[in-house]
Amino acid sequence: MNTIFPRCDERLIKAIKDTEYAIVIAHRNPDGDALYSSLAMERILSGLGKKVLLLNEGPFLRDDIRKLEPRFRKKADKAFVENNPLVIILDCSTPDRPGEPFRDLENLSRVVIDHHSSGIPFTEDGMSYIVPSSPSTTILVDIVREQLGAGLDRETADYLYRGFATDTGFFHFLSAEAAPECLRRVSAFTAEGISPYEIYDEMHDGRKLQDIKDTASIILSSRTVLDGRLIIAYQPESMQNARLSDGVYASLLEAENVMAVLFLKDKGDAIEIGLRSKNKAGVDVGSIAALFGGGGHSKAAGATITGKTLGEAEEMVRERLEEAILAAVQNVQ
Ligand SMILES: [Mn+2]
């Protein structure tokens, strides 16, 4: 295995091997990587004869993941917790990310498998496997699977592929460093008989027409700052139940000169901010999100701001982004 994917600590592997019961949980407001890494982990553990409970706070907002909601429970039942299950936390960089279902589980032993760049360790020594250069959590789950000595089957491969496809934007965000190892693994997933183009269609088709129109209206009302290097988009409270940011980012990040996109979602009682930067821009949006109590990756991050109006939240974040963009422009000159 090459250097950007170190082996998982054997103490973590042993903790999984030794447990009879496990709870698998990923971050609230889940995306494909969170849910598919959970489903893959459940299948791997069930295959090893363990009893597994899948938890996620939700909400399951995106069209492509709404159908997965029945697979997850919002709370662990007492009887299951009494078996002293190992809690396996996926795709979470901080202890608040798993949300409400994790509150009752904080006294249980846990392991953390994650690929976020900013975060705070919240488990014992040797019990986390954190590889920020991994493009998805599902790739790390596949490495853990291999170290557990568990096999790969079509269903597991399907889940692992979907998480990878989500977080890489179907290979779009895959770096040169991560590609060889990831594509070797993806090759093994496809050898199980999954169909990349069918999965692409399945994950993109069937969107509500209204969501597509709302995405267009958010793009229409976006505005540019610093000669188009920064584009700011707003999702009004009236659209708050839809997750429209991905489509907005995909379009706006293709604009000429753009280095970063700031997405502000008015949730009524809070402002959710999402940040994306172009690969070549040299703007670390993960560290900006961290200033506001959020986190993420250097090119994709988010935070939630409470007690501020949309305008105030925008100004706070925009100032930081403008500084980072101007510094990045200085660097190349
Ligand atoms: Mn992820």
Boltz pocket constraint, residues with backbone or C-beta under 6 A from the ligand:
constraints:
  - pocket:
      binder: B
      contacts: [[A, 33], [A, 34], [A, 91], [A, 115], [A, 135], [A, 136], [A, 137], [A, 167]]
      max_distance: 6.0
